[in-house]
Amino acid sequence: MDLQVIRKYLDQLDTALRYILLQRMSIIPLVAETKLDNNTPVFQPEREAEIFNALQAFSLNSGLNPELLTDIYKSIIKDAHRIQNEIIVGTAKADSSPLQIDLLQIFDDMDKNIKEYIKHVESIRQVLASQSNSGEDFSKASTNYYNKKIALES
């Protein structure tokens, strides 16, 4: 198996992760302004508990390392708090400038693709669960898929 071919897939997934994170963080100013309008504190312990509980459940169902997810989300939440605090104390403002029409279409397409991707992944998880497979089997099935796909390209 060719390591460069494998890395090509990793690079594609890494790029997708970066852009999804960029999209996620671009929503934070809207959260801050809504909290400011509603006199809601930045730190919402019940919301964070909800997020971390969902991460734990996902880890159990997928076999993904729970510490990995927790560490990543702690960093995301820490930066989200930083952005919200900057907006709430008035040092930053959510950008409400109008977007070009072509950008709006691209963002709409990205949202649809993300929803479709999640739907497909959820379908795979449901098939595996209906066959009494664990979350680790999802990872194995994905590894087998890439193993076959990469073998064809090598």
N, C-alpha and C positions, 0 to 999 in steps of 0.2 A: 504494500500500500504506500502511496506517495504522500509524504508529510505536507508538501506544498498544497496538494489538493485538499487535504483535511483542513489546513490552515485557511484556505479560501472560504470554506464554509464557516469556520469560526469567525473570520473577519466580517463576513456578511451578517452573522448574528450579532456580533459586537456593534456593528454600525447600527443595526436595528435597535438594539438596546439603548445606545446613546441618543438616537432621535426620539425614541419613546420617552426617555428621561427628560429630554429637552421639552417635549410636549407637556409632560406632567408638570414640570416646573413652571411652564408658561401660564398655567392655570392658577398658580399660587397668588399672584397679585389680585386676582378676582376674589379669591378666598379672603385675603386681607381686607379688601375694600368692603366686602359683605360683612365681615366681622366688625369692622369699624362702624359701618352704618347701623349695625344691630347691637353695638356696645358689648360684643362678645370677646372674651379674652383669647389671646393667641393660643395658649396652651389649653387643650381640651383633653383631659386625661381619659374620659370615656371613649372619645374617638380614637385615641392612640391605642387603648386597650382593644377596641374593636379591630383595628388594623393588625395588631400583633396576634390576636386570637385567630384571625383569618389566615395569617402567615403560618401559624402552628398547624392549623387544619390542613392547609395546602401542603405543608411539609410531610404530614402524616400520610396524605393521600398520594403524594407524588414521589416520596422517597428522597426529596431534595433536602440537603443539610439545613436544619432549622436555624443554626447559628449563622450560616451564610446569609440567609434571608433577613434575619433580625439585624445583623450588622449593616447590611445594605440599607434597610429601611430606617435604621437609627440615623444614618448619615443623611438620607433624603429628608427625613422629618426635621433634623437639626437645621439644614439649609432652608427648608420651608419656613421654619420659625424665624430665621434670620431675615428672609425676604419680607415676611409679614410684619415683623417689628420695624423694619426700615420704612415700610409704607405707613404703618399706623402712627409712628412718631413723626411722619412727614418728610423724611429724607428721600423718599422715592414715590413714584406714582405709577399706577398701572397705565400702560400705553393704550389709549383708546383711539389712536389714529386709524383712519379707514384703510382697509387692505385693498390691494388691487383685486379685481374680479378673478384673474387667473390664480392668484394665491388662495382665494376662498375656495375655489374648486379643488385645488390640490389638497388643502386641509380637509375638505369634505371627503375626498377620496381616501386620504390617510385614515380618517376615522372609520370609514366603511371597511377598509382593509384590516384594521386592528380588530374590529368587531367580528369580521369573518374568520380571522386567524383564531381568535378566542373560541369561536363556535366550533371550528375544526378540532382544536386541541381538546375541547370539552367532549366532543363526540368520540375521540379516541379513548379518553379516560372512561367514558361511559361503557364503551365496548369492552374494555379491559375489566372494568368493575363487574359487568354482567357475566363475565367468564370467571368471576371470583379471583381476579388477579389483584395484586397489591400495587401500590404506587410505584414501587421499584420496578415492576414489570413495564410501566409506562416508559421509564428511562431505558430499560433494556430494549423495548420495541423501537424506540427512537434511535438507539445506538445501532441496532440491526438494520434499520432503514438506511442510515447514513453509511454503514459498512457496505451494503450492497450498492448504493448509489455511487460512492466514491470508488469502489472497485471497478465499476463500469467506466469511470473517467480516467482511471490510471492506466 
